[in-house]
Amino acid sequence: MSRRHTSGHYDNLLRELKDRLLAMSGLTEQSLRDATRALVERSPSLAREVIDRDDQIDRLELEIDDLCLRTLALEQPVASDLRFLGAVLKIVRDVERIGDIGANTAKRVSELLEEPEFKPLVDLPIMSRTAQQIFRTSLDAFVNADADLAQQVIRDDRMLDDMYEQLLRELLTYMMEDPRTISRSLKFVFIAKGFERVGDHAANIAEMVVFLVRGQDIRHGTSADR
């Protein structure tokens, strides 16, 4: 039998951790959304907001790390609570990386806005929305302790891989047909690769949800295991 904490203070610590992680995740998703809007609407001011927001996301990561470590040291959690804290320490790192992707996307957008448009913006916004949805679903799985939903996230990650490969082929065609588009095409590739990486980080979060709920570590497993 696991030791159960009866302290209201302890319960509040765990609740605060979850609330801060969700607040950080909300800012991160907003950064992805705003970076995409900045590209579609050609808004350099919105891109700048996304870049500036990254400092706030980084501060939340440090606060969550500190709160996790203090809880581990002072409360000595066991069993499911210990898994929860271990999962949060890993999830927060992936959320911060997604925040970096939002900021880096905004930087590339700022550069693209200094050049003329050369292709319709169809694929990237769709890819961005898909990445945001997969990320949001991974957090829903965490909040609801839903391992089945987490495994769905891992399967859905493949969609972003396929979308990236398709867009990469299209951009390579542009570059071969007109070398003047190479600089802009490479920035599009960078942005698309970032959205593909969001899916990878969401899958990492989903793997930690499976660990949290079932105590089963499915990282580095085969496709069948996952």
C-alpha positions as CSV (number, residue, x, y, z in Angstrom):
1,M,0.0,0.0,0.0
2,S,1.3,3.4,-0.9
3,R,1.7,6.1,1.8
4,R,-1.1,8.6,1.5
5,H,-0.6,12.3,2.3
6,T,-3.4,13.9,4.2
7,S,-1.9,17.3,4.4
8,G,-4.0,20.0,2.7
9,H,-0.8,21.9,2.0
10,Y,0.5,18.9,0.0
11,D,-2.6,18.6,-2.0
12,N,-2.4,22.3,-2.8
13,L,1.1,21.9,-4.0
14,L,0.1,19.2,-6.5
15,R,-2.8,21.2,-7.6
16,E,-0.6,24.3,-8.1
17,L,1.8,22.3,-10.1
18,K,-0.9,21.1,-12.5
19,D,-2.3,24.7,-12.8
20,R,1.0,26.2,-13.6
21,L,1.8,23.6,-16.2
22,L,-1.5,24.2,-17.8
23,A,-1.0,27.9,-17.7
24,M,2.4,27.5,-19.4
25,S,0.9,25.2,-22.0
26,G,-1.8,27.7,-22.8
27,L,0.8,30.4,-23.4
28,T,2.8,27.9,-25.6
29,E,-0.2,27.0,-27.7
30,Q,-1.0,30.8,-28.1
31,S,2.5,31.3,-29.3
32,L,2.1,28.7,-32.1
33,R,-1.3,30.2,-33.0
34,D,0.0,33.8,-33.0
35,A,3.1,33.0,-35.0
36,T,1.0,31.4,-37.7
37,R,-1.4,34.4,-37.7
38,A,1.6,36.7,-38.0
39,L,2.6,34.9,-41.2
40,V,-0.9,34.8,-42.7
41,E,-1.7,38.4,-41.8
42,R,1.9,39.6,-42.4
43,S,2.0,41.2,-39.0
44,P,5.5,42.0,-37.7
45,S,4.1,43.3,-34.4
46,L,2.4,40.0,-33.7
47,A,5.6,38.1,-34.5
48,R,7.4,40.4,-32.0
49,E,4.8,39.6,-29.3
50,V,5.4,35.9,-29.7
51,I,9.2,36.3,-29.4
52,D,8.8,38.4,-26.3
53,R,6.4,35.9,-24.7
54,D,9.1,33.2,-24.7
55,D,10.7,34.8,-21.6
56,Q,7.4,34.3,-19.7
57,I,7.3,30.6,-20.8
58,D,10.9,30.1,-19.7
59,R,10.2,31.6,-16.3
60,L,7.2,29.3,-15.8
61,E,9.4,26.3,-16.6
62,L,11.9,27.3,-13.9
63,E,9.1,27.9,-11.4
64,I,7.6,24.5,-12.1
65,D,11.0,22.8,-11.8
66,D,11.6,24.5,-8.5
67,L,8.2,23.6,-7.1
68,C,8.6,19.9,-8.2
69,L,12.0,19.6,-6.5
70,R,10.8,21.3,-3.3
71,T,7.9,18.9,-3.2
72,L,10.1,15.9,-3.7
73,A,12.5,17.1,-1.0
74,L,10.0,18.2,1.6
75,E,7.0,15.9,1.1
76,Q,8.8,12.7,0.1
77,P,6.0,11.4,-2.2
78,V,5.7,7.8,-3.1
79,A,3.9,5.6,-5.7
80,S,1.5,7.5,-8.0
81,D,2.4,10.9,-6.5
82,L,6.1,10.2,-7.2
83,R,5.2,9.2,-10.8
84,F,3.2,12.4,-11.1
85,L,6.1,14.6,-10.1
86,G,8.5,12.7,-12.4
87,A,6.0,13.1,-15.3
88,V,5.7,16.8,-14.7
89,L,9.4,17.3,-14.7
90,K,9.6,15.7,-18.1
91,I,6.4,17.2,-19.6
92,V,7.4,20.7,-18.7
93,R,10.6,20.3,-20.7
94,D,8.6,19.4,-23.8
95,V,6.2,22.2,-23.3
96,E,9.1,24.7,-23.1
97,R,10.6,23.2,-26.3
98,I,7.3,23.8,-28.1
99,G,7.4,27.4,-26.8
100,D,10.8,27.7,-28.4
101,I,9.4,26.5,-31.6
102,G,6.7,29.2,-31.5
103,A,9.4,31.9,-30.9
104,N,11.7,30.6,-33.6
105,T,8.8,30.4,-36.0
106,A,8.0,34.1,-35.2
107,K,11.7,35.0,-36.0
108,R,11.5,33.3,-39.4
109,V,8.2,35.0,-40.0
110,S,9.8,38.4,-39.3
111,E,12.4,37.6,-41.9
112,L,9.8,36.4,-44.5
113,L,7.8,39.6,-44.1
114,E,10.7,41.5,-45.5
115,E,10.5,39.6,-48.8
116,P,7.6,39.3,-51.3
117,E,5.2,36.4,-51.1
118,F,5.8,33.6,-53.5
119,K,3.3,30.8,-52.8
120,P,-0.2,30.6,-51.4
121,L,-0.3,30.0,-47.6
122,V,-2.4,26.9,-47.4
123,D,-0.3,24.0,-46.1
124,L,1.5,25.8,-43.2
125,P,-1.7,27.1,-41.5
126,I,-3.2,23.6,-41.8
127,M,-0.1,22.0,-40.4
128,S,0.0,24.5,-37.6
129,R,-3.6,23.8,-36.6
130,T,-2.9,20.1,-36.6
131,A,0.1,20.5,-34.4
132,Q,-1.9,22.7,-32.0
133,Q,-4.7,20.1,-31.8
134,I,-2.3,17.2,-31.2
135,F,-0.5,19.2,-28.5
136,R,-3.9,20.1,-26.9
137,T,-5.0,16.5,-26.9
138,S,-1.8,15.4,-25.2
139,L,-2.6,17.9,-22.4
140,D,-6.2,16.7,-22.2
141,A,-4.8,13.2,-21.7
142,F,-2.6,14.4,-18.9
143,V,-5.4,16.4,-17.2
144,N,-7.8,13.4,-17.4
145,A,-5.2,10.7,-16.8
146,D,-6.4,9.1,-20.0
147,A,-3.8,6.6,-21.3
148,D,-6.0,5.6,-24.3
149,L,-6.2,9.2,-25.5
150,A,-2.4,9.5,-25.0
151,Q,-1.8,6.6,-27.3
152,Q,-4.1,8.2,-29.8
153,V,-1.7,11.2,-29.7
154,I,1.2,9.0,-30.5
155,R,-0.6,7.6,-33.5
156,D,-1.7,11.0,-34.7
157,D,1.9,12.3,-34.7
158,R,2.4,10.5,-38.0
159,M,0.0,12.9,-39.7
160,L,2.4,15.8,-39.1
161,D,5.3,13.7,-40.4
162,D,3.4,13.1,-43.6
163,M,2.4,16.7,-44.0
164,Y,6.0,17.8,-43.5
165,E,7.3,15.4,-46.1
166,Q,4.6,16.5,-48.6
167,L,5.4,20.2,-48.1
168,L,9.1,19.6,-48.3
169,R,8.7,18.0,-51.7
170,E,6.7,20.9,-52.9
171,L,9.2,23.5,-51.7
172,L,12.1,21.5,-53.3
173,T,10.2,21.8,-56.6
174,Y,9.9,25.6,-56.1
175,M,13.7,25.9,-55.4
176,M,14.7,23.8,-58.4
177,E,12.4,25.6,-60.8
178,D,13.3,29.1,-59.6
179,P,16.6,29.5,-57.6
180,R,15.4,33.0,-56.5
181,T,12.9,31.3,-54.2
182,I,15.6,29.3,-52.3
183,S,15.9,31.7,-49.4
184,R,12.2,32.0,-48.8
185,S,11.6,28.3,-49.3
186,L,14.2,27.4,-46.7
187,K,12.5,29.6,-44.2
188,F,9.2,27.8,-45.0
189,V,11.0,24.4,-44.5
190,F,12.3,25.6,-41.1
191,I,8.8,26.6,-40.0
192,A,7.3,23.4,-41.2
193,K,9.9,21.3,-39.5
194,G,9.1,23.2,-36.3
195,F,5.4,22.2,-36.5
196,E,6.5,18.6,-37.2
197,R,8.6,18.7,-34.0
198,V,5.6,19.9,-32.0
199,G,4.0,16.5,-32.8
200,D,7.1,14.8,-31.5
201,H,7.0,16.7,-28.3
202,A,3.3,16.0,-27.9
203,A,4.0,12.3,-28.4
204,N,6.7,12.6,-25.6
205,I,4.0,14.1,-23.3
206,A,1.6,11.3,-24.2
207,E,4.3,8.7,-23.4
208,M,4.6,10.3,-19.9
209,V,0.8,10.1,-19.5
210,V,0.9,6.4,-20.1
211,F,3.7,6.1,-17.6
212,L,1.7,8.2,-15.1
213,V,-1.5,6.2,-15.5
214,R,-0.2,2.7,-16.0
215,G,3.3,2.8,-14.6
216,Q,4.5,1.6,-18.0
217,D,7.5,3.2,-19.7
218,I,6.8,3.0,-23.5
219,R,9.7,5.3,-24.6
220,H,12.0,3.9,-27.2
221,G,9.7,0.9,-27.7
222,T,8.8,-0.7,-31.0
223,S,5.8,0.6,-33.0
224,A,3.9,-2.4,-31.8
225,D,4.7,-1.6,-28.2
226,R,3.6,2.0,-28.6
